[in-house]
Amino acid sequence: MRVTITAKKNGPNRVEVTDGEIKLLDAEGKEFDLKGKTAFSLCRCGQSQNKPFCDGSHGRVGFQADDSAPRAGG
């Protein structure tokens, strides 16, 4: 299984799995129902009404993040 997490520009963290399934647990170890999903977005702005999932609130609140990966050798 390969999981890719992409920090979207001024938006959520996009989680994608190429094969298999991914498990997301809450702070108490209970599993979120992701049955059949191969991708989902996690809120980074803190304003989503559907936490931990993104509901697009980052656009409404003007969320900005500096999340570029460092360059090699830098």
C-alpha positions in Angstrom: 0.0 0.0 0.0 1.2 3.5 -0.8 -0.2 6.6 0.9 0.4 10.1 -0.3 -0.3 13.1 1.8 -0.3 16.4 0.0 -0.4 19.8 1.8 -2.6 21.8 -0.6 -1.7 25.4 -1.0 -3.6 27.3 1.7 -5.9 24.4 2.1 -6.3 20.9 3.6 -3.9 17.9 3.8 -5.1 15.6 1.0 -4.7 11.9 1.9 -4.7 9.4 -1.0 -4.1 5.6 -1.0 -3.2 3.9 -4.3 -4.3 0.4 -3.3 -5.6 -1.2 -0.1 -7.4 0.9 2.5 -6.4 3.5 5.0 -7.4 3.8 8.6 -8.1 7.1 10.5 -8.4 7.0 14.3 -9.7 9.6 16.7 -7.9 10.5 19.9 -9.6 7.6 21.7 -8.6 5.1 19.1 -12.0 4.8 17.5 -12.0 4.4 13.7 -13.7 6.8 11.3 -15.9 5.2 8.7 -13.9 5.5 5.5 -15.3 2.5 3.8 -14.8 2.6 0.0 -12.8 5.9 0.2 -9.4 6.1 -1.5 -8.9 9.8 -0.7 -10.1 12.4 1.8 -9.0 15.9 3.0 -8.1 16.8 6.5 -8.7 20.3 7.9 -5.6 22.4 8.7 -7.3 25.8 9.3 -9.3 24.7 12.3 -12.6 26.2 11.1 -14.2 23.1 9.5 -17.6 22.2 10.9 -16.8 18.6 9.9 -13.5 18.1 11.7 -11.2 16.3 11.2 -12.3 16.5 7.5 -12.2 19.7 5.4 -15.4 21.4 4.5 -13.8 24.2 2.5 -13.8 26.8 5.3 -10.2 27.6 4.7 -11.3 29.7 1.7 -13.9 31.6 3.7 -11.5 32.5 6.5 -8.5 33.3 4.2 -6.3 30.5 5.7 -2.6 30.8 4.6 0.2 28.4 5.2 3.9 28.2 4.3 4.2 24.5 3.6 6.8 24.2 0.8 9.1 21.3 1.2 12.7 22.3 1.8 15.1 22.2 -1.2 17.8 19.5 -1.1 21.0 20.9 0.4 19.3 23.9 1.8 
